[in-house]
Amino acid sequence: MTDKSTINKETAERAKKSLDKEAMYGGHVDLKQYHIPDESLEVKKMTDLDSMIKSSLTNVGISADGDAGGNFLMFNNKVSHRSSSEDGLEIMSVKEAKEKYDWLEEYWWKLVSPETDKYTAESYLEDSDGYFIRVLPGVKITSPVQSCLMIGSDAALQTVHNIIIVEEGAELEVVTGCLTHDDVNRALHIGVSEMYVKKNAKLTFSMIHDWSESVEVRPRTGVRVEEGGQLTNNYVCMKPAKSIQTNPSTYLEGEGAAAYFNTIAVAHPGSVLDMGSKVYLNAPNTKTEIISRTITIGGEVISRGDIIGNAPQVYGHLECNGLVLNEHGSQKAIPALEAHAMDVEMTHEASIGRIARDQVEYLMTRGLDENEATGLIVRGFLSAGIEGIPEILKEDIDEIIKKTADAS
């Protein structure tokens, strides 16, 4: 590795010692089996993208027609496009932002440590680029910001470092789509994201995955929410992937801060999805709800959830719901609650099973055949995970329903 301008030499030395450090959760991935690709793509406007890429973007809820509040596109490891259409909204690469703002040092690799595991170490030592999205104080962005992280080369290692800052009293919605080009058979994605939600600010962040069947995915995320701030995080993965391991950590540091996590995911045959969320309730009157709805149609699902109450008068609820729709699939729920203060209220519930026969029979008495009844139950189970689910995701649910019916 060569020293680069945004790398601190002392931190780099410590990161190098972590290149063999396995993650706490998730299967082993050999970094040496992948390479940093040279291929890049640069477009002045999202509408200039070719029809194949535009079609792929719609699968992750991204539109190239220019109606978004802002756009960011990263192809492999290089930024392809960034633009903002609203006042008070800044969108650029994190490297550009580091050169522009000296104060960004206070946010740079502060919520995710380069020494966490070999994936964060690799991202740090590669001096990864990514998006910098900032909303100025009091500004409410009216249209969602779209960001797309696309892998376009086979056997590629994509390393990304993102920073979002929603300043005091501001509001922002971000839709991030992660996907592979049609020519990609296998790849490894490492995405490091740091999000800061300031006093009385609001951030809604939705992540939608559409990888190919042999892609390994290792997101590493940290979030800090200040007094009165609110984070809503939606995570959607209904297409095949070889493995995903994600467990973002959120720190509610100001009184009245809140964080809501919603996950819907489907494990296809051969997939291993190890997903969770960890929330630290570090100030009085903070609140969190972690809800996951997962289905296996032949793959493995591990649903984790941790709520740590470190202050009085906090509330936390954790809910893991799983359906097993194929005899070769497996589900595991691992909820955990910790209390380090008096006067806390924290609850959890977990359920794993198959579709109840009495529900199917009831719907059949209402005029549906068995496949239609099963499909209606699956659709309701997944759709309930995220309010206002986009049309493209409804189409994905219909695909899952068809596969369920075909397997029965």
NUKE-574111 format. One line per field, with one value per residue (C-alpha): residue number from 0; residue in three letters; x negated, y negated, z negated. Coordinates in pm, 1 decimal, always signed. Layout:
resi = NUM,...;
resn = Ala,...;
xx = X,...;
yy = Y,...;
zz = Z,...;
//
This chain:
resi = 0,1,2,3,4,5,6,7,8,9,10,11,12,13,14,15,16,17,18,19,20,21,22,23,24,25,26,27,28,29,30,31,32,33,34,35,36,37,38,39,40,41,42,43,44,45,46,47,48,49,50,51,52,53,54,55,56,57,58,59,60,61,62,63,64,65,66,67,68,69,70,71,72,73,74,75,76,77,78,79,80,81,82,83,84,85,86,87,88,89,90,91,92,93,94,95,96,97,98,99,100,101,102,103,104,105,106,107,108,109,110,111,112,113,114,115,116,117,118,119,120,121,122,123,124,125,126,127,128,129,130,131,132,133,134,135,136,137,138,139,140,141,142,143,144,145,146,147,148,149,150,151,152,153,154,155,156,157,158,159,160,161,162,163,164,165,166,167,168,169,170,171,172,173,174,175,176,177,178,179,180,181,182,183,184,185,186,187,188,189,190,191,192,193,194,195,196,197,198,199,200,201,202,203,204,205,206,207,208,209,210,211,212,213,214,215,216,217,218,219,220,221,222,223,224,225,226,227,228,229,230,231,232,233,234,235,236,237,238,239,240,241,242,243,244,245,246,247,248,249,250,251,252,253,254,255,256,257,258,259,260,261,262,263,264,265,266,267,268,269,270,271,272,273,274,275,276,277,278,279,280,281,282,283,284,285,286,287,288,289,290,291,292,293,294,295,296,297,298,299,300,301,302,303,304,305,306,307,308,309,310,311,312,313,314,315,316,317,318,319,320,321,322,323,324,325,326,327,328,329,330,331,332,333,334,335,336,337,338,339,340,341,342,343,344,345,346,347,348,349,350,351,352,353,354,355,356,357,358,359,360,361,362,363,364,365,366,367,368,369,370,371,372,373,374,375,376,377,378,379,380,381,382,383,384,385,386,387,388,389,390,391,392,393,394,395,396,397,398,399,400,401,402,403,404,405,406,407;
resn = Met,Thr,Asp,Lys,Ser,Thr,Ile,Asn,Lys,Glu,Thr,Ala,Glu,Arg,Ala,Lys,Lys,Ser,Leu,Asp,Lys,Glu,Ala,Met,Tyr,Gly,Gly,His,Val,Asp,Leu,Lys,Gln,Tyr,His,Ile,Pro,Asp,Glu,Ser,Leu,Glu,Val,Lys,Lys,Met,Thr,Asp,Leu,Asp,Ser,Met,Ile,Lys,Ser,Ser,Leu,Thr,Asn,Val,Gly,Ile,Ser,Ala,Asp,Gly,Asp,Ala,Gly,Gly,Asn,Phe,Leu,Met,Phe,Asn,Asn,Lys,Val,Ser,His,Arg,Ser,Ser,Ser,Glu,Asp,Gly,Leu,Glu,Ile,Met,Ser,Val,Lys,Glu,Ala,Lys,Glu,Lys,Tyr,Asp,Trp,Leu,Glu,Glu,Tyr,Trp,Trp,Lys,Leu,Val,Ser,Pro,Glu,Thr,Asp,Lys,Tyr,Thr,Ala,Glu,Ser,Tyr,Leu,Glu,Asp,Ser,Asp,Gly,Tyr,Phe,Ile,Arg,Val,Leu,Pro,Gly,Val,Lys,Ile,Thr,Ser,Pro,Val,Gln,Ser,Cys,Leu,Met,Ile,Gly,Ser,Asp,Ala,Ala,Leu,Gln,Thr,Val,His,Asn,Ile,Ile,Ile,Val,Glu,Glu,Gly,Ala,Glu,Leu,Glu,Val,Val,Thr,Gly,Cys,Leu,Thr,His,Asp,Asp,Val,Asn,Arg,Ala,Leu,His,Ile,Gly,Val,Ser,Glu,Met,Tyr,Val,Lys,Lys,Asn,Ala,Lys,Leu,Thr,Phe,Ser,Met,Ile,His,Asp,Trp,Ser,Glu,Ser,Val,Glu,Val,Arg,Pro,Arg,Thr,Gly,Val,Arg,Val,Glu,Glu,Gly,Gly,Gln,Leu,Thr,Asn,Asn,Tyr,Val,Cys,Met,Lys,Pro,Ala,Lys,Ser,Ile,Gln,Thr,Asn,Pro,Ser,Thr,Tyr,Leu,Glu,Gly,Glu,Gly,Ala,Ala,Ala,Tyr,Phe,Asn,Thr,Ile,Ala,Val,Ala,His,Pro,Gly,Ser,Val,Leu,Asp,Met,Gly,Ser,Lys,Val,Tyr,Leu,Asn,Ala,Pro,Asn,Thr,Lys,Thr,Glu,Ile,Ile,Ser,Arg,Thr,Ile,Thr,Ile,Gly,Gly,Glu,Val,Ile,Ser,Arg,Gly,Asp,Ile,Ile,Gly,Asn,Ala,Pro,Gln,Val,Tyr,Gly,His,Leu,Glu,Cys,Asn,Gly,Leu,Val,Leu,Asn,Glu,His,Gly,Ser,Gln,Lys,Ala,Ile,Pro,Ala,Leu,Glu,Ala,His,Ala,Met,Asp,Val,Glu,Met,Thr,His,Glu,Ala,Ser,Ile,Gly,Arg,Ile,Ala,Arg,Asp,Gln,Val,Glu,Tyr,Leu,Met,Thr,Arg,Gly,Leu,Asp,Glu,Asn,Glu,Ala,Thr,Gly,Leu,Ile,Val,Arg,Gly,Phe,Leu,Ser,Ala,Gly,Ile,Glu,Gly,Ile,Pro,Glu,Ile,Leu,Lys,Glu,Asp,Ile,Asp,Glu,Ile,Ile,Lys,Lys,Thr,Ala,Asp,Ala,Ser;
xx = +0.0,-121.5,-61.3,+213.0,+318.1,+622.2,+448.2,+295.0,-33.9,+13.7,+367.5,+249.2,-8.2,+258.7,+494.7,+227.4,+216.4,+593.0,+579.1,+595.7,+858.5,+1177.6,+1515.1,+1706.8,+1991.8,+2024.0,+1829.3,+1470.9,+1391.8,+1044.6,+960.8,+681.0,+936.7,+1047.7,+876.6,+921.6,+1051.1,+927.1,+1250.1,+1449.6,+1750.8,+1809.2,+2135.7,+2232.6,+2603.0,+2786.3,+2994.8,+2672.8,+2644.1,+2702.0,+3034.5,+2897.9,+2766.0,+3082.4,+3289.9,+3067.0,+3102.1,+3480.7,+3440.7,+3301.5,+3547.5,+3317.3,+3454.0,+3228.6,+3492.3,+3358.0,+3646.6,+3434.3,+3308.9,+2959.2,+2769.0,+2448.5,+2311.2,+2002.8,+1887.8,+1635.9,+1406.3,+1436.8,+1700.3,+1889.6,+2141.2,+2258.2,+2514.6,+2751.3,+3071.3,+3179.4,+3041.1,+2877.0,+2783.4,+2419.0,+2323.5,+1964.5,+1708.9,+1565.5,+1218.8,+1344.2,+1512.5,+1192.4,+1002.7,+1276.8,+1347.7,+1074.7,+1341.6,+1430.7,+1141.9,+1380.7,+1608.4,+1352.3,+1344.2,+1483.4,+1791.7,+1629.0,+1276.6,+1032.8,+923.6,+1270.3,+1183.4,+1000.4,+1277.4,+1257.1,+877.4,+879.0,+1115.4,+899.9,+572.1,+723.3,+815.6,+1166.5,+1380.6,+1757.8,+2033.4,+2040.8,+2396.3,+2465.2,+2780.0,+2731.2,+2901.1,+3278.7,+3304.1,+3566.8,+3486.0,+3815.3,+3707.4,+3504.6,+3133.0,+3036.2,+2702.5,+2592.2,+2293.6,+2237.3,+1979.0,+1898.1,+1599.1,+1579.2,+1386.5,+1375.0,+1317.4,+1524.3,+1430.3,+1644.8,+1637.9,+1951.0,+2032.6,+2377.0,+2425.8,+2776.2,+2724.7,+2943.8,+3313.7,+3258.0,+3435.9,+3310.6,+3417.3,+3155.4,+3223.3,+2913.0,+2910.5,+2630.7,+2597.4,+2375.0,+2349.7,+2481.7,+2124.3,+2024.4,+2032.6,+1852.8,+1727.9,+1674.5,+1833.3,+1704.5,+1912.3,+1815.5,+2078.6,+2076.8,+2395.7,+2443.8,+2793.7,+2771.6,+3010.6,+3378.5,+3271.1,+3427.6,+3270.6,+3453.1,+3208.9,+3316.9,+3074.6,+3184.4,+2962.2,+2959.1,+2635.6,+2553.6,+2559.0,+2181.9,+2128.0,+2003.6,+2124.3,+1968.2,+2125.3,+1984.2,+2198.6,+2196.4,+2465.1,+2471.3,+2803.4,+2814.7,+3089.6,+3433.4,+3289.0,+3448.7,+3313.3,+3530.4,+3330.9,+3485.4,+3281.2,+3411.8,+3253.5,+3479.9,+3245.4,+2980.9,+2636.1,+2372.5,+2337.8,+2422.2,+2294.6,+2410.5,+2464.8,+2473.8,+2413.5,+2623.9,+2553.5,+2842.9,+2646.2,+2903.4,+3223.6,+3525.6,+3324.6,+3487.1,+3385.6,+3610.3,+3478.1,+3684.9,+3540.6,+3698.9,+3485.3,+3512.9,+3246.8,+3227.3,+3065.5,+2693.3,+2724.0,+2612.9,+2762.3,+2622.1,+2795.8,+2861.4,+2872.2,+2718.7,+2850.6,+2702.0,+2954.2,+2703.6,+2933.6,+3263.5,+3589.5,+3424.2,+3615.3,+3553.3,+3750.8,+3577.9,+3810.1,+3698.3,+3904.9,+3712.2,+3797.3,+3586.3,+3659.6,+3349.8,+3078.1,+2964.2,+3082.7,+2933.2,+3124.1,+2942.5,+3056.5,+2897.7,+3038.2,+2819.4,+2986.5,+2724.2,+2956.0,+3283.6,+3627.8,+3537.1,+3750.0,+3644.3,+3831.8,+3680.5,+3883.8,+3749.4,+4000.7,+3895.9,+4071.2,+3924.5,+4074.1,+3830.6,+3711.0,+3349.4,+3361.4,+3282.3,+3363.4,+3193.2,+3300.4,+3058.3,+3219.9,+3032.8,+3119.4,+2885.0,+2975.7,+2714.9,+2955.4,+3276.7,+3614.6,+3573.1,+3833.3,+3698.2,+3877.7,+3815.6,+4008.9,+3897.1,+4095.8,+3985.4,+4215.0,+4402.0,+4724.4,+5006.1,+5237.8,+5545.4,+5467.1,+5444.6,+5768.6,+5948.8,+5850.1,+5954.9,+6302.2,+6306.5,+6267.0,+5888.7,+5709.0,+5416.3,+5142.1,+5331.8,+5386.3,+5019.1,+4914.2,+5138.8,+4990.2,+4630.5,+4703.4,+4855.5,+4566.6,+4299.4,+4489.5,+4554.4,+4180.9,+4164.4,+4445.0,+4501.2,+4303.3,+4196.7,+4362.5,+4038.3,+4016.3,+4373.8,+4265.3,+3981.0,+4229.2,+4441.3,+4132.9,+4073.4,+4438.0,+4407.5,+4094.1,+4273.2,+4567.5,+4336.5,+4154.0,+4469.2;
yy = +0.0,-352.4,-640.2,-871.3,-1218.9,-1122.7,-840.4,-897.8,-706.0,-590.6,-474.4,-302.1,-103.2,+16.3,+95.5,+310.4,+523.2,+580.6,+712.4,+1068.6,+988.4,+1181.4,+1018.9,+1098.8,+1238.9,+1379.8,+1631.0,+1603.6,+1416.2,+1430.3,+1073.6,+1202.2,+1359.9,+1013.9,+716.4,+338.7,+277.8,+2.7,-24.6,-340.5,-522.2,-897.6,-1066.8,-1433.1,-1360.3,-1053.8,-1062.7,-995.9,-642.3,-360.0,-180.1,+136.9,-49.0,-258.5,+59.5,+206.9,-105.8,-77.6,+261.3,+81.4,-206.9,-452.3,-667.0,-830.4,-1081.5,-1370.0,-1409.0,-1345.9,-1608.9,-1493.5,-1202.7,-1015.4,-727.0,-519.7,-261.3,-15.7,-229.6,-563.4,-834.0,-859.2,-1135.3,-1371.1,-1646.6,-1846.2,-2017.6,-2178.5,-2472.3,-2377.5,-2029.9,-1938.3,-1623.2,-1541.3,-1266.8,-1228.7,-1304.6,-1632.3,-1714.5,-1639.6,-1887.2,-2149.7,-2130.1,-2111.5,-2037.1,-1708.4,-1558.4,-1553.7,-1310.0,-1111.2,-745.4,-842.8,-616.0,-315.9,-218.4,-103.4,+162.6,+320.3,+610.8,+686.0,+529.2,+186.6,+210.3,+281.2,-8.1,-249.1,-141.8,-168.4,-529.7,-456.1,-719.3,-743.3,-997.4,-1300.5,-1425.3,-1723.5,-1925.5,-2274.8,-2376.5,-2410.2,-2295.7,-2033.6,-1854.1,-1786.2,-1509.1,-1197.7,-1192.3,-891.8,-717.0,-414.2,-188.7,+35.4,+307.0,+334.8,+573.3,+943.2,+1053.3,+688.6,+558.7,+244.6,+41.4,-258.5,-523.3,-738.5,-1026.8,-1182.5,-1492.8,-1625.7,-1953.6,-2092.6,-2107.4,-1971.6,-1681.4,-1437.7,-1116.2,-901.7,-598.4,-390.7,-112.9,+145.0,+370.7,+546.2,+507.9,+799.6,+904.6,+959.4,+1313.8,+1268.7,+972.3,+836.7,+512.1,+336.2,+30.6,-187.1,-450.3,-714.7,-913.2,-1213.2,-1333.9,-1662.0,-1822.4,-1799.3,-1672.1,-1382.0,-1125.2,-850.2,-608.9,-318.2,-58.3,+176.3,+462.3,+632.0,+830.2,+1133.5,+1477.7,+1496.5,+1153.9,+1118.8,+806.2,+652.7,+318.1,+143.9,-141.8,-380.8,-641.6,-921.1,-1089.6,-1403.2,-1556.1,-1529.8,-1377.3,-1086.1,-810.9,-574.4,-300.2,-62.8,+233.7,+442.7,+751.7,+976.3,+1077.2,+1353.2,+1285.7,+1532.7,+1374.6,+1055.1,+962.5,+632.8,+508.9,+125.6,-49.4,-352.3,-583.1,-791.5,-1063.2,-1336.7,-1340.7,-1244.4,-1094.0,-803.3,-531.5,-294.7,+2.8,+202.8,+500.9,+724.8,+994.8,+1321.8,+1593.4,+1779.8,+2125.0,+2095.6,+1754.9,+1676.9,+1356.1,+1253.8,+926.3,+721.5,+380.4,+254.6,-57.5,-229.9,-432.1,-672.9,-960.3,-989.2,-953.1,-795.0,-533.7,-259.8,+6.6,+279.1,+483.3,+757.4,+975.5,+1247.5,+1543.7,+1838.3,+2022.8,+2239.1,+2017.9,+1936.5,+1634.0,+1511.8,+1217.4,+1032.3,+742.1,+564.7,+283.4,+141.9,-86.3,-312.9,-588.0,-609.5,-649.2,-484.3,-257.0,+18.0,+288.2,+564.9,+790.5,+1072.2,+1254.2,+1534.0,+1769.7,+2098.9,+2176.6,+2446.4,+2756.2,+2678.2,+2328.9,+2223.2,+1931.9,+1822.3,+1527.4,+1383.3,+1094.5,+935.2,+667.3,+500.2,+256.7,+50.8,-196.3,-191.3,-291.5,-140.8,+34.1,+280.8,+573.5,+830.5,+1096.8,+1348.2,+1591.5,+1846.0,+2084.3,+2164.6,+2020.2,+2125.4,+2373.2,+2221.7,+1885.0,+2047.9,+2238.9,+1925.5,+1737.1,+2034.6,+2007.8,+1651.2,+1771.4,+1795.9,+2110.6,+2238.7,+2064.1,+1735.5,+1761.1,+1840.9,+1553.3,+1307.2,+1406.1,+1376.8,+1038.9,+906.5,+1044.7,+869.3,+550.0,+484.4,+444.1,+108.4,-142.4,-287.3,-11.2,-115.2,+45.4,+212.8,+392.0,+508.5,+674.4,+846.3,+973.6,+1117.0,+1303.0,+1448.9,+1553.8,+1732.6,+1918.4,+2016.0,+2152.3,+2338.9,+2504.6,+2619.6;
zz = +0.0,+73.9,-164.8,-41.4,-143.1,-350.3,-537.4,-878.4,-899.7,-1259.1,-1191.5,-874.2,-1068.9,-1310.4,-1021.3,-854.2,-1167.3,-1128.3,-771.2,-907.2,-1171.3,-1101.2,-1157.3,-1474.8,-1265.0,-916.1,-711.5,-596.5,-275.8,-119.8,-15.7,+206.6,+438.4,+553.4,+716.1,+730.4,+1085.5,+1315.0,+1514.2,+1454.1,+1592.7,+1606.8,+1699.9,+1683.6,+1635.1,+1510.6,+1827.1,+2026.0,+1886.1,+2132.7,+2132.4,+1969.4,+1664.5,+1641.0,+1636.0,+1364.5,+1152.9,+1150.7,+979.4,+674.0,+675.6,+857.6,+1139.7,+1398.5,+1515.6,+1304.9,+1057.7,+745.7,+503.8,+588.9,+743.8,+677.2,+883.6,+808.5,+1062.3,+918.6,+700.6,+876.9,+861.1,+1190.4,+1119.9,+845.4,+863.4,+642.2,+750.4,+420.4,+223.8,-102.4,+20.5,+79.8,+270.0,+360.4,+313.8,-37.2,+100.2,+246.6,-83.2,-277.5,-60.7,-92.5,-467.1,-730.6,-992.7,-823.7,-1018.8,-1317.4,-1128.8,-930.0,-1045.3,-1386.4,-1399.6,-1231.1,-1331.6,-1061.6,-1310.6,-1343.3,-1113.4,-789.6,-581.8,-747.0,-742.3,-370.0,-302.6,-503.5,-344.1,+3.3,-81.5,+36.2,+202.6,+169.1,+121.7,-103.9,-155.0,-379.5,-445.8,-586.1,-914.3,-897.8,-534.7,-452.5,-128.1,+48.4,+288.9,+205.0,+279.1,+489.1,+450.1,+647.0,+579.8,+879.1,+941.2,+1310.6,+1325.2,+1253.0,+940.0,+832.7,+482.6,+431.4,+123.1,+34.3,-240.7,-280.2,-514.4,-567.9,-784.9,-851.5,-1032.3,-1310.8,-1222.7,-871.1,-700.1,-437.6,-266.9,-93.4,+125.8,+190.6,+447.4,+457.2,+759.0,+1007.9,+1383.5,+1588.8,+1677.5,+1313.3,+1178.2,+846.4,+644.9,+294.1,+173.0,-139.7,-225.6,-523.2,-610.3,-883.5,-946.5,-1173.2,-1262.6,-1452.0,-1701.1,-1590.9,-1248.1,-1061.0,-829.6,-640.5,-481.3,-259.4,-124.7,+154.4,+274.0,+614.7,+630.2,+840.6,+679.1,+611.5,+454.1,+95.1,-88.8,-401.8,-502.5,-811.7,-944.7,-1239.9,-1320.3,-1579.9,-1663.6,-1878.2,-2094.1,-1934.1,-1618.5,-1435.6,-1213.8,-1009.7,-840.1,-584.6,-461.0,-172.4,-17.6,+184.1,+465.8,+441.6,+294.4,+179.4,-162.3,-347.6,-691.9,-839.3,-1193.4,-1206.7,-1539.6,-1630.8,-1923.0,-2057.5,-2236.2,-2298.4,-2501.1,-2294.8,-2008.3,-1823.3,-1578.3,-1382.4,-1186.3,-937.7,-751.9,-491.1,-333.5,-145.5,-155.3,+173.8,+207.2,+133.1,-37.1,-391.8,-532.3,-872.0,-952.8,-1261.0,-1426.4,-1749.4,-1925.5,-2230.7,-2431.8,-2588.1,-2690.4,-2879.3,-2685.2,-2384.9,-2187.2,-1934.1,-1748.9,-1548.5,-1325.2,-1085.6,-854.3,-676.5,-456.3,-353.5,-31.9,-68.6,-220.2,-573.1,-772.4,-1099.0,-1248.3,-1525.8,-1735.6,-2031.1,-2241.5,-2517.5,-2771.3,-2931.2,-3059.8,-3255.2,-3098.4,-2769.4,-2550.3,-2315.8,-2127.3,-1918.3,-1688.6,-1468.2,-1247.9,-1014.4,-772.3,-651.4,-311.0,-197.1,-383.3,-290.2,-442.0,-797.6,-1026.5,-1347.3,-1564.7,-1822.0,-2012.6,-2305.3,-2559.9,-2809.6,-3086.2,-3271.3,-3431.2,-3633.4,-3492.3,-3147.0,-2930.6,-2678.5,-2517.7,-2248.6,-2064.6,-1808.0,-1595.8,-1337.6,-1157.5,-842.9,-711.0,-941.8,-777.2,-939.0,-778.2,-435.0,-489.8,-606.6,-292.0,-81.3,-232.4,-99.7,+257.8,+305.8,+416.4,+207.1,+406.7,+403.9,+27.8,-34.6,+187.7,+6.7,-329.8,-204.0,-45.4,-366.0,-575.2,-368.1,-287.8,-655.3,-708.9,-531.6,-496.5,-150.8,+17.7,+374.3,+676.0,+789.0,+454.0,+489.0,+813.5,+625.4,+369.1,+649.4,+777.4,+431.3,+413.0,+747.8,+633.6,+315.0,+510.1,+751.5,+462.1,+285.7;
//
